Amino acid sequence: MKIVSVMTSATRGGAEYAAVRLLDAVAARGHETVLLTSHPDTAEGSRVAARHVDLGPKLGSRTWPRLTAGSPLVLRSLRRELRREAPYDVLLLHFKKEQLLAPRLPAELRPRIAWAEWGPVPPPMRSGLPQRLYQRAARDVAAVLAISEGTRQSLIAAGVPPERVGVVSNAIDPQRFRPLPEAGAEHRRALGVPDDAFLIGCLTRFNARKRNDVAIDAAVQLAGTPGPPVHLLMIGEGDTEAELRARAAPLGEAAHFLPSSGAEPAELLSACEVVVFCPSPTEGEPLAISLGMLTERPVVATAAEGATGLLEPGCGAIATPDHDAAAVRALLAGYRDDPERTRAEGRAARARATDRHDPTVVGARAEELLGGTA
């Protein structure tokens, strides 16, 4: 089976790397995978053949007028690039621009259309004309690979037939992302975290959509209660860092900020006792949750968005009500006060995440959906 995948955008994000891992897992099963992308270097070191193609930015609230006006040119470019790869068996589309244009392609260039959806359907496409266009495009789709159950439900709510939508998790090598206790201990020493301290880790982006304030407030509250000292490690980068540092000031030297572009995430998360996930309003399958679980740490989500279907009792917890610092503090206190429970749930979290993310498992599931044998 030859799969041609189209994923072009002006900027690079986590979805691009996740798409390469997905295609690589399928290629490992003996299929030919080709990625037409604005960022071909994301496929370096994989079994995916990447070719540079520039079809402009993703469809969004700021880009839709220009993309609508220029759609004939974009469609012509897309046809030209796909003819270079023909014949092929599956056309796999990731972003809304290409998904909406696909029904206008010649029949020979869309032998079997599949979508990969990396997050819930955006709110603007859940009603009115955008939803009708989305539903029209979905009529030609044979299979949709949804990154999570929450994403699957949003697709069904938007009008995609449920029998065509299957959940396919991120493909993550569990041997690369695993507990690294020695490296974690070294990071604790470098940060000045005492051996008896309860270190809370948060792998995130520092922007206004992420509720990092809740993680910080919960840590500050927990630090004010009797028990082992509380330290907080915020791993990330972004334009709200100064604001977050100010919010964490009550922790003093127990608040640590490190860029995500530094050490391996598995090393830093291995230094922590527990990981906190702070979702934005639209999350697919958050890598922060998966990496926390794979490094054998229970994960506490400040809200259900992105965590539903990933975190289950015994391997982490979801706070209720959403984004309530006191509720998060209570969950964290349960782990701080019971180290054996923390270790046991961490082991269970890794076992669950390994089963879900193993590239062999992900590749087999994707193969079923793309080949129409599911």
C-alpha positions in Angstrom: 0.0 0.0 0.0 1.3 3.4 -0.9 0.2 6.3 1.3 0.7 9.9 0.3 0.2 12.3 3.1 -0.2 16.1 2.8 0.6 18.3 5.7 1.7 21.9 4.9 1.8 24.9 7.1 3.7 28.1 7.6 4.9 27.1 11.1 6.0 23.8 12.6 4.2 22.2 15.6 3.8 19.0 17.5 1.4 17.6 14.9 4.1 17.6 12.3 6.3 15.4 14.4 3.4 13.2 15.5 2.4 12.7 11.8 6.0 11.5 11.0 5.9 9.0 13.9 2.5 7.7 12.6 3.7 7.3 9.1 6.9 5.7 10.2 5.0 3.2 12.3 2.9 2.3 9.2 6.1 2.1 7.0 7.5 -0.4 9.5 4.7 -2.7 8.5 6.0 -2.8 4.9 4.0 0.1 3.3 5.4 3.0 1.3 4.8 6.4 3.0 5.4 9.8 1.4 4.9 13.1 3.2 4.4 16.3 1.2 5.3 19.0 3.8 6.6 22.5 4.3 9.1 21.0 6.8 10.7 17.9 5.3 13.5 17.8 7.9 10.9 16.6 10.4 11.2 13.2 8.7 14.9 12.9 9.0 15.9 9.5 10.5 12.6 7.9 9.8 11.3 5.5 7.1 9.1 8.3 5.6 10.0 9.8 2.2 9.5 13.6 2.7 9.3 16.1 -0.2 9.1 19.8 0.2 5.8 21.3 -0.8 4.5 24.8 0.1 0.7 25.3 -0.1 0.6 28.3 2.2 -0.5 28.6 5.8 -3.1 26.5 7.6 -6.8 27.6 7.4 -7.6 29.9 10.4 -9.6 32.9 11.4 -6.8 35.2 10.1 -5.9 33.3 6.9 -9.3 32.2 5.5 -10.0 35.3 3.4 -6.6 35.1 1.6 -6.9 31.3 1.3 -10.4 31.5 0.0 -9.4 34.0 -2.7 -6.4 31.9 -3.6 -8.0 28.5 -3.4 -7.9 27.9 -7.2 -4.1 28.4 -7.2 -3.7 26.2 -4.1 -5.8 23.4 -5.7 -3.8 23.6 -8.9 -0.6 23.3 -6.9 -2.0 20.4 -4.9 -3.0 18.5 -8.1 0.4 19.0 -9.6 2.2 17.7 -6.5 -0.1 14.7 -6.2 0.3 13.7 -9.9 4.0 13.4 -9.2 3.3 10.7 -6.7 0.5 8.9 -8.6 -0.5 6.1 -8.5 -1.1 5.6 -4.8 -3.6 3.9 -2.7 -4.4 6.3 0.1 -4.4 10.1 0.3 -4.0 11.1 4.0 -4.9 14.7 4.8 -4.1 16.4 8.1 -5.2 20.0 8.0 -8.6 21.6 7.2 -7.4 23.5 4.1 -6.4 20.3 2.2 -9.4 18.4 3.6 -11.9 20.9 2.2 -10.1 21.1 -1.2 -9.9 17.3 -1.6 -13.5 16.8 -3.1 -12.4 19.0 -6.0 -9.5 16.8 -6.9 -9.8 14.5 -10.0 -11.0 11.0 -9.1 -7.6 9.4 -9.9 -5.9 11.6 -7.2 -8.3 10.6 -4.5 -8.6 6.8 -4.7 -9.2 6.5 -1.0 -9.2 9.6 1.2 -8.4 9.5 4.9 -8.0 12.2 7.5 -5.8 12.4 10.5 -7.3 14.7 13.2 -4.9 15.8 15.9 -7.4 17.6 18.1 -11.1 18.4 18.5 -12.9 20.1 15.6 -12.3 23.9 16.0 -15.3 25.8 17.3 -15.7 27.9 14.1 -16.3 24.6 12.2 -19.0 23.3 14.4 -21.9 25.4 13.0 -23.1 27.4 10.1 -21.5 27.4 6.6 -18.1 26.1 7.9 -19.7 23.1 9.4 -21.7 22.4 6.2 -18.5 22.6 4.1 -16.7 20.3 6.6 -19.6 17.8 6.4 -19.5 17.9 2.6 -15.8 17.1 2.6 -16.4 14.3 5.1 -18.7 12.5 2.7 -15.8 11.5 0.5 -13.7 10.3 3.5 -13.2 6.5 4.0 -11.6 6.7 7.4 -10.6 9.3 10.0 -7.8 8.7 12.4 -8.7 10.6 15.6 -5.9 11.1 18.1 -8.1 10.6 21.1 -11.6 9.7 22.2 -12.4 13.3 22.9 -11.4 14.2 19.3 -13.4 11.3 18.0 -16.5 12.6 19.8 -16.1 16.1 18.5 -15.8 14.7 14.9 -19.0 12.8 15.3 -20.8 15.8 16.8 -19.6 17.8 13.8 -21.3 15.4 11.4 -18.7 12.8 10.5 -20.3 9.3 10.4 -19.2 7.5 13.6 -18.4 4.2 11.8 -15.6 6.0 9.8 -13.8 7.4 12.9 -11.3 5.3 14.9 -8.9 6.3 17.6 -5.2 6.0 16.8 -2.8 7.2 19.5 0.5 8.9 19.2 3.3 6.5 18.3 6.0 7.0 20.9 9.0 4.6 21.5 8.6 3.5 25.1 12.3 2.7 25.2 13.3 6.2 24.4 10.8 7.7 26.9 11.3 5.7 30.0 12.2 6.4 33.7 15.7 7.7 34.0 16.3 7.8 37.8 20.0 8.6 37.7 19.5 11.5 35.3 16.6 12.7 37.3 18.6 12.6 40.5 21.3 14.6 38.8 18.8 17.3 37.8 17.5 17.5 41.3 21.0 18.1 42.6 21.6 20.7 39.9 18.4 22.5 40.8 19.1 22.3 44.6 16.0 20.2 45.3 16.4 18.3 48.6 16.1 14.6 48.6 13.0 14.7 50.8 11.3 17.3 48.7 8.1 16.6 46.8 8.9 17.9 43.3 5.9 18.7 41.0 6.7 18.8 37.3 4.8 20.6 34.6 5.8 20.2 30.9 3.9 22.9 29.1 3.9 26.0 26.9 3.9 29.4 28.5 1.0 31.0 26.9 -2.4 32.4 28.0 -4.4 29.4 26.7 -2.6 27.0 29.0 -3.8 27.1 32.6 -0.3 27.1 34.1 -1.5 29.5 36.8 -3.6 26.7 38.3 -0.5 24.4 38.7 1.4 27.2 40.3 -1.4 28.2 42.7 -1.9 24.6 43.7 1.8 24.2 44.5 1.8 27.4 46.5 -1.2 26.2 48.5 0.4 22.7 49.1 3.7 24.3 50.2 1.7 26.1 53.0 0.5 22.8 54.5 2.4 20.4 56.9 4.5 17.8 55.2 7.7 17.4 53.1 8.9 20.6 51.4 7.2 21.3 48.0 9.2 22.3 44.9 7.8 23.1 41.4 9.5 22.6 38.1 8.0 24.5 35.2 9.4 23.1 31.9 8.5 25.3 28.9 8.9 28.5 27.0 6.6 31.3 25.9 5.4 34.9 26.3 3.8 34.5 29.7 7.0 33.3 31.5 7.5 36.6 33.4 3.9 36.5 34.6 4.2 32.9 35.7 7.5 33.5 37.5 5.8 36.4 39.4 2.9 34.1 40.4 5.4 31.5 41.7 7.3 34.0 43.8 5.8 32.8 47.1 7.7 29.6 46.6 11.0 31.4 46.5 13.9 29.2 45.5 11.6 26.2 45.4 10.2 27.4 42.1 12.3 26.3 39.1 11.9 27.3 35.4 13.7 25.5 32.6 13.3 25.7 28.8 11.7 22.7 27.1 14.5 23.0 24.5 17.1 22.0 27.1 17.4 18.5 28.6 15.4 15.5 27.4 11.9 15.7 28.9 12.2 12.1 30.2 15.2 13.1 32.3 13.5 16.2 33.8 10.2 14.4 34.5 12.1 11.5 36.1 13.3 14.1 38.7 9.7 14.7 39.8 7.3 12.7 41.9 4.2 13.7 40.0 3.4 15.6 36.8 0.7 18.3 36.4 -1.0 18.8 33.0 -2.7 22.2 32.4 -4.9 21.9 29.3 -5.9 24.7 26.9 -9.5 24.8 25.7 -8.8 22.4 22.8 -6.5 19.5 23.3 -6.1 16.3 21.3 -3.8 13.7 23.0 -1.4 15.8 25.0 2.2 14.8 24.8 2.8 16.1 28.3 0.4 13.5 29.7 1.9 10.6 27.7 5.5 11.5 28.5 4.6 11.8 32.2 3.1 8.4 32.2 5.9 6.8 30.2 8.4 8.1 32.7 6.4 6.3 35.4 4.8 9.3 37.0 1.2 9.7 37.9 -0.3 12.7 36.1 -2.8 15.2 37.6 -4.8 17.1 35.0 -6.3 20.5 36.1 -9.3 19.8 33.8 -10.7 17.0 31.7 -9.9 18.5 28.3 -7.4 16.2 26.6 -7.2 13.9 29.7 -10.4 12.0 29.2 -9.6 8.5 28.0 -5.9 8.9 28.9 -6.0 9.2 32.7 -7.9 6.6 34.6 -8.1 5.9 38.3 -4.9 4.2 39.4 -2.5 6.0 37.1 -3.4 9.7 37.7 -6.3 11.9 38.4 -8.5 14.7 36.8 -9.4 17.6 39.0 -13.0 18.7 39.5 -14.2 21.3 39.1 -12.1 22.3 36.2 -9.0 24.5 36.8 -9.7 24.7 40.6 -6.4 25.2 42.4 -7.8 23.9 45.7 -9.0 20.7 44.0 -5.6 20.2 42.3 -3.8 20.9 45.6 -5.9 18.1 47.3 -5.0 15.6 44.6 -1.3 16.5 44.9 -1.5 16.2 48.7 -2.7 12.7 48.3 0.4 11.8 46.4 2.8 13.7 48.7 1.4 12.0 51.8 1.5 8.5 50.3 4.8 7.8 48.4 4.0 4.1 47.9 0.8 5.0 46.2 2.7 7.5 44.0 5.2 4.8 42.9 2.4 2.2 42.3 0.4 4.6 40.2 3.5 5.6 38.3 4.2 2.0 37.4 0.5 1.5 36.3 0.7 4.7 34.3 3.7 3.5 32.3 2.2 0.1 31.6 -1.0 1.7 30.3 0.9 4.3 28.2 3.2 1.6 26.8 0.3 -0.4 25.6 -1.3 2.6 24.0 1.7 4.3 22.3 3.9 1.4 21.2 4.6 2.1 17.5 3.9 -1.6 16.6 0.4 -1.3 18.1 -0.2 2.2 16.6 1.0 1.1 13.1 -1.3 -1.9 13.1 -4.3 0.1 14.0 -3.5 2.8 11.4 -3.0 0.1 8.8 -6.5 -1.3 9.5 -8.2 2.1 9.1 -6.2 3.2 6.1 -6.5 -0.1 4.3 -10.2 -0.5 5.1 -9.9 -3.7 7.1 -11.0 -2.2 10.5 
